[in-house]
Amino acid sequence: MAAENRLTSDQLVALAPGDTVTIESGAESSRRRYASGTVVRVSPTHVVVRVEGPRGGTFVERYSLRDGLRDGGGRAELVTADSDDPATRDLLRRRTQRIDTAYRQWSRRRADVEALRELQDAISDYMAETLTS
C-alpha cells in the first residue's frame, strides 16, 4: 500500500454517508485487491464503511480519519481510484458488469419487456451509486 494514492485527510473529512469509496488491501502479499464500499457513518475520528464481500456477504469496517487505514482485521486503506492500475480497471469493470449482462440479455430478445426493465434498473442503480460518490 502506498501513500501516493491514499486519500488525504481533507478528502477523508469531506466524506459523507452514502459516498462511494475505494478500498485497497492485500499489498502485504504483493497482490493488491480493490473493493468498493459505501460510507455509512462519519464520527469525529473514524469513518464507517459498508463493503460487500466476494461471496456476497456484507461487512462493516472502520477507517481512521487521520490516515485512512482500517482498524483491525488486516491492513487496508481508503484510496483514490487510479484507472491506469489494472486492479482498479477490474473494479470499474465489476461495477458495470450488471449493465453489460442486462444489455446482452436484452439485445438477444429486444421484444422482452422484462429484460428491458432489468437493463433500466441496472443503469439506474449504477447512476445512483455514481452520483452519490
N, CA, C and O atoms as a GROMACS GRO file, in nm:
protein
  532
    1MET      N    1   0.084  -0.115   0.000
    1MET     CA    2   0.000   0.000   0.000
    1MET      C    3   0.089   0.122   0.000
    1MET      O    4   0.186   0.132   0.076
    2ALA      N    5   0.055   0.211  -0.084
    2ALA     CA    6   0.142   0.328  -0.098
    2ALA      C    7   0.069   0.454  -0.057
    2ALA      O    8  -0.053   0.465  -0.072
    3ALA      N    9   0.145   0.546  -0.006
    3ALA     CA   10   0.086   0.672   0.039
    3ALA      C   11   0.045   0.760  -0.077
    3ALA      O   12  -0.038   0.850  -0.059
    4GLU      N   13   0.100   0.737  -0.197
    4GLU     CA   14   0.070   0.827  -0.308
    4GLU      C   15  -0.076   0.820  -0.356
    4GLU      O   16  -0.127   0.917  -0.411
    5ASN      N   17  -0.144   0.709  -0.335
    5ASN     CA   18  -0.283   0.701  -0.378
    5ASN      C   19  -0.381   0.701  -0.260
    5ASN      O   20  -0.502   0.686  -0.280
    6ARG      N   21  -0.330   0.718  -0.139
    6ARG     CA   22  -0.415   0.722  -0.020
    6ARG      C   23  -0.494   0.852  -0.017
    6ARG      O   24  -0.442   0.957  -0.057
    7LEU      N   25  -0.618   0.847   0.029
    7LEU     CA   26  -0.697   0.969   0.043
    7LEU      C   27  -0.630   1.062   0.144
    7LEU      O   28  -0.578   1.017   0.246
    8THR      N   29  -0.632   1.191   0.115
    8THR     CA   30  -0.574   1.288   0.207
    8THR      C   31  -0.668   1.307   0.325
    8THR      O   32  -0.784   1.267   0.321
    9SER      N   33  -0.617   1.369   0.430
    9SER     CA   34  -0.702   1.393   0.548
    9SER      C   35  -0.819   1.485   0.512
    9SER      O   36  -0.928   1.470   0.567
   10ASP      N   37  -0.797   1.581   0.421
   10ASP     CA   38  -0.907   1.668   0.378
   10ASP      C   39  -1.015   1.589   0.304
   10ASP      O   40  -1.134   1.612   0.323
   11GLN      N   41  -0.972   1.496   0.219
   11GLN     CA   42  -1.068   1.412   0.147
   11GLN      C   43  -1.143   1.321   0.244
   11GLN      O   44  -1.263   1.298   0.227
   12LEU      N   45  -1.074   1.270   0.344
   12LEU     CA   46  -1.138   1.182   0.442
   12LEU      C   47  -1.242   1.258   0.523
   12LEU      O   48  -1.352   1.206   0.547
   13VAL      N   49  -1.209   1.379   0.566
   13VAL     CA   50  -1.303   1.459   0.645
   13VAL      C   51  -1.425   1.498   0.562
   13VAL      O   52  -1.534   1.515   0.617
   14ALA      N   53  -1.408   1.513   0.430
   14ALA     CA   54  -1.517   1.553   0.342
   14ALA      C   55  -1.615   1.440   0.312
   14ALA      O   56  -1.721   1.464   0.253
   15LEU      N   57  -1.582   1.316   0.350
   15LEU     CA   58  -1.671   1.203   0.322
   15LEU      C   59  -1.802   1.219   0.400
   15LEU      O   60  -1.805   1.270   0.512
   16ALA      N   61  -1.911   1.174   0.336
   16ALA     CA   62  -2.043   1.182   0.398
   16ALA      C   63  -2.114   1.049   0.376
   16ALA      O   64  -2.080   0.975   0.284
   17PRO      N   65  -2.213   1.018   0.459
   17PRO     CA   66  -2.288   0.894   0.439
   17PRO      C   67  -2.346   0.887   0.297
   17PRO      O   68  -2.402   0.983   0.245
   18GLY      N   69  -2.328   0.769   0.236
   18GLY     CA   70  -2.375   0.748   0.100
   18GLY      C   71  -2.266   0.761  -0.004
   18GLY      O   72  -2.284   0.717  -0.118
   19ASP      N   73  -2.151   0.820   0.033
   19ASP     CA   74  -2.039   0.832  -0.061
   19ASP      C   75  -1.980   0.695  -0.091
   19ASP      O   76  -1.975   0.608  -0.004
   20THR      N   77  -1.936   0.676  -0.214
   20THR     CA   78  -1.869   0.553  -0.253
   20THR      C   79  -1.719   0.573  -0.241
   20THR      O   80  -1.665   0.675  -0.284
   21VAL      N   81  -1.651   0.475  -0.182
   21VAL     CA   82  -1.506   0.482  -0.163
   21VAL      C   83  -1.441   0.356  -0.219
   21VAL      O   84  -1.506   0.252  -0.234
   22THR      N   85  -1.313   0.366  -0.250
   22THR     CA   86  -1.235   0.252  -0.298
   22THR      C   87  -1.141   0.208  -0.188
   22THR      O   88  -1.074   0.291  -0.125
   23ILE      N   89  -1.136   0.078  -0.164
   23ILE     CA   90  -1.055   0.020  -0.057
   23ILE      C   91  -0.949  -0.068  -0.119
   23ILE      O   92  -0.979  -0.155  -0.201
   24GLU      N   93  -0.823  -0.046  -0.079
   24GLU     CA   94  -0.711  -0.127  -0.126
   24GLU      C   95  -0.664  -0.217  -0.014
   24GLU      O   96  -0.642  -0.170   0.098
   25SER      N   97  -0.648  -0.344  -0.042
   25SER     CA   98  -0.596  -0.438   0.057
   25SER      C   99  -0.504  -0.536  -0.014
   25SER      O  100  -0.497  -0.538  -0.137
   26GLY      N  101  -0.434  -0.616   0.063
   26GLY     CA  102  -0.351  -0.722   0.007
   26GLY      C  103  -0.213  -0.681  -0.038
   26GLY      O  104  -0.142  -0.762  -0.097
   27ALA      N  105  -0.173  -0.557  -0.012
   27ALA     CA  106  -0.040  -0.513  -0.057
   27ALA      C  107   0.072  -0.585   0.017
   27ALA      O  108   0.183  -0.598  -0.035
   28GLU      N  109   0.044  -0.632   0.140
   28GLU     CA  110   0.148  -0.701   0.216
   28GLU      C  111   0.187  -0.833   0.149
   28GLU      O  112   0.296  -0.883   0.173
   29SER      N  113   0.100  -0.888   0.067
   29SER     CA  114   0.132  -1.011  -0.005
   29SER      C  115   0.164  -0.981  -0.151
   29SER      O  116   0.167  -1.072  -0.234
   30SER      N  117   0.188  -0.854  -0.183
   30SER     CA  118   0.220  -0.804  -0.318
   30SER      C  119   0.111  -0.838  -0.421
   30SER      O  120   0.138  -0.841  -0.541
   31ARG      N  121  -0.008  -0.862  -0.374
   31ARG     CA  122  -0.121  -0.884  -0.466
   31ARG      C  123  -0.234  -0.791  -0.422
   31ARG      O  124  -0.319  -0.829  -0.341
   32ARG      N  125  -0.234  -0.672  -0.474
   32ARG     CA  126  -0.332  -0.573  -0.434
   32ARG      C  127  -0.472  -0.609  -0.484
   32ARG      O  128  -0.491  -0.654  -0.596
   33ARG      N  129  -0.567  -0.587  -0.395
   33ARG     CA  130  -0.708  -0.609  -0.429
   33ARG      C  131  -0.781  -0.479  -0.401
   33ARG      O  132  -0.750  -0.407  -0.306
   34TYR      N  133  -0.880  -0.450  -0.485
   34TYR     CA  134  -0.960  -0.330  -0.468
   34TYR      C  135  -1.106  -0.369  -0.452
   34TYR      O  136  -1.154  -0.462  -0.516
   35ALA      N  137  -1.174  -0.298  -0.365
   35ALA     CA  138  -1.317  -0.319  -0.343
   35ALA      C  139  -1.383  -0.183  -0.333
   35ALA      O  140  -1.319  -0.083  -0.301
   36SER      N  141  -1.510  -0.183  -0.360
   36SER     CA  142  -1.588  -0.060  -0.348
   36SER      C  143  -1.673  -0.070  -0.223
   36SER      O  144  -1.727  -0.176  -0.191
   37GLY      N  145  -1.686   0.041  -0.151
   37GLY     CA  146  -1.766   0.044  -0.030
   37GLY      C  147  -1.849   0.171  -0.024
   37GLY      O  148  -1.826   0.264  -0.101
   38THR      N  149  -1.945   0.174   0.067
   38THR     CA  150  -2.031   0.289   0.086
   38THR      C  151  -2.015   0.340   0.228
   38THR      O  152  -2.022   0.262   0.324
   39VAL      N  153  -1.995   0.470   0.241
   39VAL     CA  154  -1.982   0.531   0.373
   39VAL      C  155  -2.116   0.523   0.444
   39VAL      O  156  -2.218   0.565   0.389
   40VAL      N  157  -2.116   0.469   0.566
   40VAL     CA  158  -2.238   0.455   0.645
   40VAL      C  159  -2.248   0.568   0.748
   40VAL      O  160  -2.355   0.626   0.768
   41ARG      N  161  -2.135   0.597   0.812
   41ARG     CA  162  -2.136   0.695   0.920
   41ARG      C  163  -1.996   0.757   0.932
   41ARG      O  164  -1.895   0.692   0.906
   42VAL      N  165  -1.995   0.885   0.971
   42VAL     CA  166  -1.868   0.953   0.995
   42VAL      C  167  -1.872   1.007   1.137
   42VAL      O  168  -1.963   1.081   1.175
   43SER      N  169  -1.771   0.969   1.216
   43SER     CA  170  -1.760   1.019   1.353
   43SER      C  171  -1.641   1.116   1.357
   43SER      O  172  -1.574   1.134   1.256
   44PRO      N  173  -1.615   1.179   1.470
   44PRO     CA  174  -1.502   1.272   1.477
   44PRO      C  175  -1.366   1.209   1.448
   44PRO      O  176  -1.273   1.278   1.406
   45THR      N  177  -1.352   1.078   1.469
   45THR     CA  178  -1.222   1.014   1.449
   45THR      C  179  -1.221   0.902   1.346
   45THR      O  180  -1.114   0.859   1.303
   46HIS      N  181  -1.339   0.854   1.306
   46HIS     CA  182  -1.346   0.739   1.215
   46HIS      C  183  -1.454   0.756   1.110
   46HIS      O  184  -1.547   0.835   1.126
   47VAL      N  185  -1.438   0.681   1.002
   47VAL     CA  186  -1.542   0.670   0.901
   47VAL      C  187  -1.579   0.521   0.895
   47VAL      O  188  -1.491   0.435   0.891
   48VAL      N  189  -1.709   0.492   0.894
   48VAL     CA  190  -1.758   0.354   0.891
   48VAL      C  191  -1.807   0.326   0.749
   48VAL      O  192  -1.886   0.401   0.692
   49VAL      N  193  -1.757   0.214   0.692
   49VAL     CA  194  -1.785   0.180   0.552
   49VAL      C  195  -1.848   0.042   0.544
   49VAL      O  196  -1.804  -0.051   0.612
   50ARG      N  197  -1.951   0.030   0.460
   50ARG     CA  198  -2.015  -0.100   0.433
   50ARG      C  199  -1.955  -0.153   0.303
   50ARG      O  200  -1.954  -0.084   0.201
   51VAL      N  201  -1.905  -0.277   0.309
   51VAL     CA  202  -1.838  -0.339   0.194
   51VAL      C  203  -1.902  -0.473   0.166
   51VAL      O  204  -1.928  -0.551   0.258
   52GLU      N  205  -1.928  -0.501   0.039
   52GLU     CA  206  -1.979  -0.633   0.001
   52GLU      C  207  -1.860  -0.723  -0.025
   52GLU      O  208  -1.770  -0.689  -0.102
   53GLY      N  209  -1.861  -0.839   0.040
   53GLY     CA  210  -1.752  -0.934   0.024
   53GLY      C  211  -1.759  -1.008  -0.108
   53GLY      O  212  -1.860  -0.997  -0.178
   54PRO      N  213  -1.655  -1.082  -0.143
   54PRO     CA  214  -1.650  -1.151  -0.272
   54PRO      C  215  -1.757  -1.261  -0.286
   54PRO      O  216  -1.791  -1.300  -0.398
   55ARG      N  217  -1.809  -1.310  -0.176
   55ARG     CA  218  -1.912  -1.415  -0.182
   55ARG      C  219  -2.050  -1.362  -0.147
   55ARG      O  220  -2.141  -1.440  -0.117
   56GLY      N  221  -2.067  -1.230  -0.151
   56GLY     CA  222  -2.198  -1.170  -0.130
   56GLY      C  223  -2.228  -1.126   0.012
   56GLY      O  224  -2.332  -1.064   0.035
   57GLY      N  225  -2.142  -1.156   0.107
   57GLY     CA  226  -2.165  -1.113   0.244
   57GLY      C  227  -2.137  -0.964   0.259
   57GLY      O  228  -2.064  -0.906   0.179
   58THR      N  229  -2.196  -0.902   0.361
   58THR     CA  230  -2.174  -0.760   0.385
   58THR      C  231  -2.091  -0.742   0.511
   58THR      O  232  -2.118  -0.803   0.614
   59PHE      N  233  -1.990  -0.657   0.501
   59PHE     CA  234  -1.901  -0.630   0.612
   59PHE      C  235  -1.906  -0.481   0.646
   59PHE      O  236  -1.919  -0.398   0.556
   60VAL      N  237  -1.895  -0.450   0.772
   60VAL     CA  238  -1.887  -0.311   0.818
   60VAL      C  239  -1.747  -0.291   0.874
   60VAL      O  240  -1.706  -0.360   0.967
   61GLU      N  241  -1.674  -0.194   0.816
   61GLU     CA  242  -1.535  -0.172   0.853
   61GLU      C  243  -1.517  -0.027   0.898
   61GLU      O  244  -1.589   0.062   0.853
   62ARG      N  245  -1.422  -0.005   0.988
   62ARG     CA  246  -1.396   0.127   1.043
   62ARG      C  247  -1.256   0.174   1.000
   62ARG      O  248  -1.159   0.101   1.016
   63TYR      N  249  -1.248   0.296   0.946
   63TYR     CA  250  -1.123   0.353   0.898
   63TYR      C  251  -1.094   0.483   0.973
   63TYR      O  252  -1.186   0.558   1.004
   64SER      N  253  -0.968   0.507   1.000
   64SER     CA  254  -0.926   0.627   1.072
   64SER      C  255  -0.936   0.749   0.980
   64SER      O  256  -0.897   0.744   0.864
   65LEU      N  257  -0.989   0.859   1.033
   65LEU     CA  258  -0.992   0.983   0.956
   65LEU      C  259  -0.854   1.048   0.949
   65LEU      O  260  -0.831   1.135   0.865
   66ARG      N  261  -0.764   1.007   1.034
   66ARG     CA  262  -0.629   1.064   1.035
   66ARG      C  263  -0.549   1.019   0.914
   66ARG      O  264  -0.485   1.101   0.848
   67ASP      N  265  -0.552   0.886   0.884
   67ASP     CA  266  -0.469   0.835   0.776
   67ASP      C  267  -0.542   0.742   0.678
   67ASP      O  268  -0.481   0.699   0.580
   68GLY      N  269  -0.668   0.711   0.701
   68GLY     CA  270  -0.744   0.627   0.609
   68GLY      C  271  -0.717   0.479   0.622
   68GLY      O  272  -0.761   0.402   0.537
   69LEU      N  273  -0.645   0.436   0.727
   69LEU     CA  274  -0.617   0.294   0.747
   69LEU      C  275  -0.729   0.226   0.824
   69LEU      O  276  -0.791   0.286   0.911
   70ARG      N  277  -0.754   0.099   0.790
   70ARG     CA  278  -0.859   0.022   0.857
   70ARG      C  279  -0.815  -0.014   0.999
   70ARG      O  280  -0.698  -0.046   1.022
   71ASP      N  281  -0.910  -0.010   1.092
   71ASP     CA  282  -0.886  -0.053   1.229
   71ASP      C  283  -0.905  -0.203   1.238
   71ASP      O  284  -1.015  -0.253   1.212
   72GLY      N  285  -0.802  -0.276   1.274
   72GLY     CA  286  -0.810  -0.421   1.295
   72GLY      C  287  -0.836  -0.499   1.168
   72GLY      O  288  -0.866  -0.441   1.063
   73GLY      N  289  -0.825  -0.630   1.177
   73GLY     CA  290  -0.862  -0.719   1.068
   73GLY      C  291  -0.775  -0.713   0.944
   73GLY      O  292  -0.827  -0.724   0.833
   74GLY      N  293  -0.646  -0.696   0.958
   74GLY     CA  294  -0.558  -0.692   0.841
   74GLY      C  295  -0.544  -0.551   0.787
   74GLY      O  296  -0.621  -0.462   0.823
   75ARG      N  297  -0.447  -0.532   0.701
   75ARG     CA  298  -0.416  -0.398   0.651
   75ARG      C  299  -0.500  -0.366   0.528
   75ARG      O  300  -0.504  -0.442   0.431
   76ALA      N  301  -0.567  -0.251   0.534
   76ALA     CA  302  -0.644  -0.198   0.420
   76ALA      C  303  -0.651  -0.048   0.438
   76ALA      O  304  -0.640   0.003   0.549
   77GLU      N  305  -0.671   0.023   0.327
   77GLU     CA  306  -0.680   0.168   0.335
   77GLU      C  307  -0.772   0.221   0.227
   77GLU      O  308  -0.797   0.157   0.125
   78LEU      N  309  -0.824   0.342   0.253
   78LEU     CA  310  -0.909   0.412   0.157
   78LEU      C  311  -0.818   0.484   0.059
   78LEU      O  312  -0.728   0.558   0.099
   79VAL      N  313  -0.841   0.463  -0.071
   79VAL     CA  314  -0.754   0.518  -0.174
   79VAL      C  315  -0.837   0.586  -0.283
   79VAL      O  316  -0.958   0.568  -0.291
   80THR      N  317  -0.768   0.662  -0.366
   80THR     CA  318  -0.831   0.719  -0.485
   80THR      C  319  -0.824   0.615  -0.596
   80THR      O  320  -0.728   0.538  -0.602
   81ALA      N  321  -0.923   0.612  -0.680
   81ALA     CA  322  -0.926   0.516  -0.790
   81ALA      C  323  -0.836   0.565  -0.902
   81ALA      O  324  -0.855   0.675  -0.954
   82ASP      N  325  -0.736   0.484  -0.940
   82ASP     CA  326  -0.643   0.516  -1.047
   82ASP      C  327  -0.673   0.426  -1.165
   82ASP      O  328  -0.648   0.306  -1.158
   83SER      N  329  -0.728   0.482  -1.273
   83SER     CA  330  -0.772   0.400  -1.385
   83SER      C  331  -0.658   0.339  -1.464
   83SER      O  332  -0.682   0.255  -1.551
   84ASP      N  333  -0.532   0.379  -1.438
   84ASP     CA  334  -0.418   0.318  -1.506
   84ASP      C  335  -0.377   0.187  -1.442
   84ASP      O  336  -0.306   0.108  -1.503
   85ASP      N  337  -0.421   0.163  -1.320
   85ASP     CA  338  -0.386   0.042  -1.247
   85ASP      C  339  -0.478  -0.072  -1.291
   85ASP      O  340  -0.600  -0.054  -1.291
   86PRO      N  341  -0.425  -0.188  -1.330
   86PRO     CA  342  -0.509  -0.299  -1.376
   86PRO      C  343  -0.613  -0.343  -1.272
   86PRO      O  344  -0.725  -0.378  -1.308
   87ALA      N  345  -0.578  -0.340  -1.145
   87ALA     CA  346  -0.673  -0.381  -1.041
   87ALA      C  347  -0.789  -0.283  -1.031
   87ALA      O  348  -0.903  -0.323  -1.006
   88THR      N  349  -0.761  -0.154  -1.052
   88THR     CA  350  -0.867  -0.054  -1.048
   88THR      C  351  -0.956  -0.068  -1.170
   88THR      O  352  -1.078  -0.055  -1.159
   89ARG      N  353  -0.897  -0.094  -1.284
   89ARG     CA  354  -0.979  -0.117  -1.405
   89ARG      C  355  -1.072  -0.237  -1.384
   89ARG      O  356  -1.187  -0.236  -1.428
   90ASP      N  357  -1.020  -0.340  -1.315
   90ASP     CA  358  -1.102  -0.456  -1.285
   90ASP      C  359  -1.219  -0.418  -1.194
   90ASP      O  360  -1.330  -0.467  -1.214
   91LEU      N  361  -1.194  -0.332  -1.096
   91LEU     CA  362  -1.302  -0.286  -1.008
   91LEU      C  363  -1.407  -0.211  -1.088
   91LEU      O  364  -1.526  -0.234  -1.069
   92LEU      N  365  -1.365  -0.122  -1.175
   92LEU     CA  366  -1.461  -0.047  -1.257
   92LEU      C  367  -1.540  -0.141  -1.347
   92LEU      O  368  -1.660  -0.121  -1.368
   93ARG      N  369  -1.474  -0.243  -1.401
   93ARG     CA  370  -1.544  -0.341  -1.485
   93ARG      C  371  -1.650  -0.415  -1.404
   93ARG      O  372  -1.761  -0.437  -1.453
   94ARG      N  373  -1.616  -0.453  -1.280
   94ARG     CA  374  -1.712  -0.524  -1.196
   94ARG      C  375  -1.832  -0.436  -1.162
   94ARG      O  376  -1.944  -0.485  -1.152
   95ARG      N  377  -1.808  -0.304  -1.145
   95ARG     CA  378  -1.918  -0.212  -1.114
   95ARG      C  379  -2.019  -0.204  -1.228
   95ARG      O  380  -2.139  -0.186  -1.204
   96THR      N  381  -1.971  -0.218  -1.352
   96THR     CA  382  -2.061  -0.208  -1.468
   96THR      C  383  -2.102  -0.344  -1.523
   96THR      O  384  -2.173  -0.351  -1.624
   97GLN      N  385  -2.060  -0.450  -1.461
   97GLN     CA  386  -2.088  -0.584  -1.512
   97GLN      C  387  -2.237  -0.614  -1.519
   97GLN      O  388  -2.282  -0.679  -1.614
   98ARG      N  389  -2.315  -0.567  -1.422
   98ARG     CA  390  -2.460  -0.591  -1.424
   98ARG      C  391  -2.524  -0.525  -1.546
   98ARG      O  392  -2.615  -0.582  -1.606
   99ILE      N  393  -2.477  -0.406  -1.582
   99ILE     CA  394  -2.529  -0.338  -1.700
   99ILE      C  395  -2.494  -0.418  -1.825
   99ILE      O  396  -2.580  -0.439  -1.911
  100ASP      N  397  -2.370  -0.462  -1.836
  100ASP     CA  398  -2.327  -0.538  -1.953
  100ASP      C  399  -2.409  -0.666  -1.970
  100ASP      O  400  -2.452  -0.700  -2.080
  101THR      N  401  -2.430  -0.737  -1.860
  101THR     CA  402  -2.508  -0.861  -1.864
  101THR      C  403  -2.652  -0.835  -1.905
  101THR      O  404  -2.707  -0.906  -1.989
  102ALA      N  405  -2.713  -0.733  -1.846
  102ALA     CA  406  -2.852  -0.700  -1.879
  102ALA      C  407  -2.864  -0.655  -2.024
  102ALA      O  408  -2.963  -0.687  -2.091
  103TYR      N  409  -2.766  -0.581  -2.074
  103TYR     CA  410  -2.771  -0.538  -2.213
  103TYR      C  411  -2.763  -0.657  -2.308
  103TYR      O  412  -2.837  -0.665  -2.406
  104ARG      N  413  -2.672  -0.751  -2.278
  104ARG     CA  414  -2.662  -0.869  -2.364
  104ARG      C  415  -2.792  -0.949  -2.366
  104ARG      O  416  -2.834  -0.997  -2.471
  105GLN      N  417  -2.855  -0.963  -2.248
  105GLN     CA  418  -2.983  -1.035  -2.242
  105GLN      C  419  -3.090  -0.963  -2.326
  105GLN      O  420  -3.164  -1.027  -2.401
  106TRP      N  421  -3.098  -0.831  -2.311
  106TRP     CA  422  -3.199  -0.755  -2.385
  106TRP      C  423  -3.171  -0.756  -2.535
  106TRP      O  424  -3.264  -0.764  -2.615
  107SER      N  425  -3.041  -0.747  -2.575
  107SER     CA  426  -3.008  -0.741  -2.718
  107SER      C  427  -3.042  -0.872  -2.789
  107SER      O  428  -3.063  -0.872  -2.910
  108ARG      N  429  -3.046  -0.982  -2.716
  108ARG     CA  430  -3.084  -1.111  -2.776
  108ARG      C  431  -3.235  -1.124  -2.793
  108ARG      O  432  -3.282  -1.196  -2.881
  109ARG      N  433  -3.310  -1.053  -2.709
  109ARG     CA  434  -3.457  -1.059  -2.712
  109ARG      C  435  -3.513  -0.918  -2.696
  109ARG      O  436  -3.564  -0.883  -2.590
  110ARG      N  437  -3.504  -0.839  -2.800
  110ARG     CA  438  -3.542  -0.698  -2.791
  110ARG      C  439  -3.691  -0.677  -2.764
  110ARG      O  440  -3.729  -0.567  -2.722
  111ALA      N  441  -3.774  -0.774  -2.785
  111ALA     CA  442  -3.916  -0.760  -2.756
  111ALA      C  443  -3.949  -0.795  -2.610
  111ALA      O  444  -4.063  -0.779  -2.567
  112ASP      N  445  -3.851  -0.843  -2.535
  112ASP     CA  446  -3.872  -0.884  -2.397
  112ASP      C  447  -3.871  -0.761  -2.305
  112ASP      O  448  -3.766  -0.703  -2.278
  113VAL      N  449  -3.989  -0.724  -2.258
  113VAL     CA  450  -4.004  -0.606  -2.174
  113VAL      C  451  -3.935  -0.625  -2.039
  113VAL      O  452  -3.877  -0.530  -1.986
  114GLU      N  453  -3.938  -0.744  -1.984
  114GLU     CA  454  -3.874  -0.770  -1.856
  114GLU      C  455  -3.722  -0.753  -1.864
  114GLU      O  456  -3.660  -0.701  -1.772
  115ALA      N  457  -3.662  -0.797  -1.976
  115ALA     CA  458  -3.518  -0.779  -1.996
  115ALA      C  459  -3.485  -0.630  -2.007
  115ALA      O  460  -3.381  -0.586  -1.958
  116LEU      N  461  -3.571  -0.554  -2.072
  116LEU     CA  462  -3.551  -0.410  -2.083
  116LEU      C  463  -3.561  -0.342  -1.947
  116LEU      O  464  -3.485  -0.250  -1.917
  117ARG      N  465  -3.656  -0.387  -1.865
  117ARG     CA  466  -3.669  -0.332  -1.729
  117ARG      C  467  -3.544  -0.361  -1.645
  117ARG      O  468  -3.498  -0.275  -1.569
  118GLU      N  469  -3.491  -0.481  -1.658
  118GLU     CA  470  -3.369  -0.517  -1.584
  118GLU      C  471  -3.253  -0.428  -1.627
  118GLU      O  472  -3.174  -0.384  -1.544
  119LEU      N  473  -3.242  -0.402  -1.757
  119LEU     CA  474  -3.137  -0.313  -1.808
  119LEU      C  475  -3.155  -0.173  -1.752
  119LEU      O  476  -3.058  -0.110  -1.709
  120GLN      N  477  -3.277  -0.123  -1.752
  120GLN     CA  478  -3.304   0.010  -1.699
  120GLN      C  479  -3.272   0.017  -1.549
  120GLN      O  480  -3.214   0.116  -1.502
  121ASP      N  481  -3.310  -0.086  -1.475
  121ASP     CA  482  -3.279  -0.090  -1.331
  121ASP      C  483  -3.128  -0.092  -1.306
  121ASP      O  484  -3.079  -0.024  -1.216
  122ALA      N  485  -3.055  -0.170  -1.386
  122ALA     CA  486  -2.909  -0.177  -1.370
  122ALA      C  487  -2.845  -0.041  -1.395
  122ALA      O  488  -2.755   0.000  -1.322
  123ILE      N  489  -2.890   0.028  -1.498
  123ILE     CA  490  -2.835   0.160  -1.530
  123ILE      C  491  -2.872   0.260  -1.421
  123ILE      O  492  -2.788   0.340  -1.379
  124SER      N  493  -2.996   0.256  -1.375
  124SER     CA  494  -3.040   0.349  -1.270
  124SER      C  495  -2.962   0.327  -1.142
  124SER      O  496  -2.920   0.424  -1.078
  125ASP      N  497  -2.941   0.201  -1.102
  125ASP     CA  498  -2.865   0.172  -0.981
  125ASP      C  499  -2.720   0.222  -0.993
  125ASP      O  500  -2.665   0.279  -0.898
  126TYR      N  501  -2.659   0.199  -1.109
  126TYR     CA  502  -2.521   0.244  -1.130
  126TYR      C  503  -2.514   0.397  -1.123
  126TYR      O  504  -2.425   0.453  -1.060
  127MET      N  505  -2.608   0.463  -1.190
  127MET     CA  506  -2.608   0.610  -1.189
  127MET      C  507  -2.629   0.665  -1.048
  127MET      O  508  -2.565   0.762  -1.008
  128ALA      N  509  -2.719   0.604  -0.973
  128ALA     CA  510  -2.743   0.650  -0.835
  128ALA      C  511  -2.617   0.634  -0.751
  128ALA      O  512  -2.585   0.721  -0.671
  129GLU      N  513  -2.546   0.522  -0.768
  129GLU     CA  514  -2.422   0.500  -0.693
  129GLU      C  515  -2.315   0.598  -0.736
  129GLU      O  516  -2.242   0.651  -0.652
  130THR      N  517  -2.304   0.624  -0.866
  130THR     CA  518  -2.202   0.714  -0.918
  130THR      C  519  -2.228   0.858  -0.878
  130THR      O  520  -2.135   0.930  -0.844
  131LEU      N  521  -2.353   0.900  -0.881
  131LEU     CA  522  -2.386   1.038  -0.847
  131LEU      C  523  -2.371   1.068  -0.699
  131LEU      O  524  -2.353   1.184  -0.661
  132THR      N  525  -2.379   0.966  -0.614
  132THR     CA  526  -2.364   0.989  -0.470
  132THR      C  527  -2.218   0.986  -0.428
  132THR      O  528  -2.187   1.019  -0.314
  133SER      N  529  -2.129   0.948  -0.518
  133SER     CA  530  -1.986   0.946  -0.479
  133SER      C  531  -1.914   1.069  -0.527
  133SER      O  532  -1.795   1.083  -0.503
   0.00000   0.00000   0.00000
